[in-house]
Amino acid sequence: MTEYTPTKAAIMWHEGMKKVCPECDGEGRLEYDKPVIDYVNGGYIDTVWDDCDECHGAGEVDFSEDELKEDDEGNLWIEDEIQF
């Protein structure tokens, strides 16, 4: 079996470029705990699926300013890990 080594690469950023949501891994939905009031038995925690709070169900989020690097010419770059 071939082993792949992660390598850093610089990718030029352009307007509208997004990344996979780190919270839901691009699924757009997450499993959440929801407290349910039950006056007789003291209540319980139910599990529900809902849109991700981070990406609002899109599965993608914008890059933060901390993730963008500027070169001498004013171009913005993103450092990303790729596997060969």
Buried (B, 14 or more C-beta within 10 A) or exposed (E): EEEEEEEEEEEEBEEEBEBEBEBBEBBBEBEEEEEEEEEEEEEEEEEEEEBBEBBEBBBEBEEEEEBEEEEEEEEBBBEEEEEE
